[in-house]
Amino acid sequence: MVNLVALCGIGAEKILSNEIKFLGYKTTGRAPGRVMFSCDEDGMFRSNLCLRCADRIFLQLASFSATDFDALFDGIVAINWQDYFKKDVRVVIDKVRSYKSKLNSEHSIQSMAHKAIYTKLGKIWRMQVLPETGDTATVRIYIDNDNVLVLLDLSGNPLNRRGYRTDGGVAPLRETTAAVLLQMMCWRRKTPFHDPFCGSGTLAIEAALYAYNVAPGFGRRFALETLPIFNPERALEIKRAEAEKIRPECEARITGTDIDPVAVSRARLNAEHACVTAGRALQLIGSDARIQRPDFEQADFKDIEAPYESGLILANPPYGERIGDSELAIELYKDMSCLFDSFEGWNMGFITSHEQFEESIGKKANSIKSLKCGNLDTKFYIY
């Protein structure tokens, strides 16, 4: 068994925890922005491939107490780094966080950790200087209440970078955030879905991947694949097993509209990339089935009407930072009140960082959830 740490946006921990349990793994703890869990060795690759709401996956290499730099150095030197790296590795300590701990200089912690790793590798490999000509391996150090957590990045690029979005447009919603919102709304594939501000199509595309049970990581590679602990034969078996779970025969009514024709073209292209990737995954099991593409059209949200009696409206409407004027955003939100009439009987969810959204749209939300989206503190309004 191995211990992994999955990172997510603050506010999404419960959603991610449930997703990890659904994969069959045992969660062992939660902290703001991360969920800890244990799994078999397959889980290192499978969690990267399958988790929709995680931003990164780390392997926990050690956990120990350290109240001074000697203890920190000794704890890090004790790790068998040679088992995880090749001899030409370039090791980067990309982030250090210290909270309520005696060791609180993040720069000094970073320097000491880097020195300890290279001291251990130099001694084991009998090298005074490592060539650093190979792949980069990323390590993080978290210290909470004097307890040190040493983590090795298994993802590489953040997991929101699925590989299907070539152009996100202005301030696009992260793919992992879109997946979180779908789970918060308890959306099911039989429920019609519409995004009236589709932009690059992220919400609709993530809905499609979920509806047809396509693992989100099929279109990319992971940092794990550059490490000696990676088993390519087993990874291919895992990919085939997950491809068997894709359900191209399902029916899903997923649509999006946007007033900007360029955005609609972008959304169609991104959706095509995502569905082609799903098709390639199906080819791993000898299937030539195709995934139905979401339907994107140019339209002003004021002119659209519900095509079904019930469904889900989910949107990331423009706000001050995106359209450059907070007052314009307020006017937009006031106009959005028409959606409650034209889509009567539908559930709705809107994410925004604008503090006057609820007041402007003129309807009190049934629930409001706080969610960290990158550097933005946003709220998700559920109607």
Secondary structure, 3 states (H helix, E strand, C coil): CEEEEEECCCCCHHHHHHHHHHCCCEEEEEECCEEEEEECCHHHHHHHHHCCCCCEEEEEEEEEECCCHHHHHHHHHCCCHHHCCCCCCEEEEEEEEEECCCCCCHHHHHHHHHHHHHHHHHHHHCCCCCCCCCCEEEEEEEEECCEEEEEEECCCCCCCCCCCCCCCCCCCCCHHHHHHHHHHCCCCCCCCEEECCCCCCHHHHHHHHHHCCCCCCCCCCCHHHHCCCCCHHHHHHHHHHHHCCCCCCCCCCEEEEECCHHHHHHHHHHHHHHHHHHHHHHHCCCCCCCCCCCEEEECCHHHCCCCCCCCEEEECCCCHHHHCCHHHHHHHHHHHHHHHHHCCCCEEEEEECCCCHHHHHCCCCCEEEEEEECCEEEEEEEC
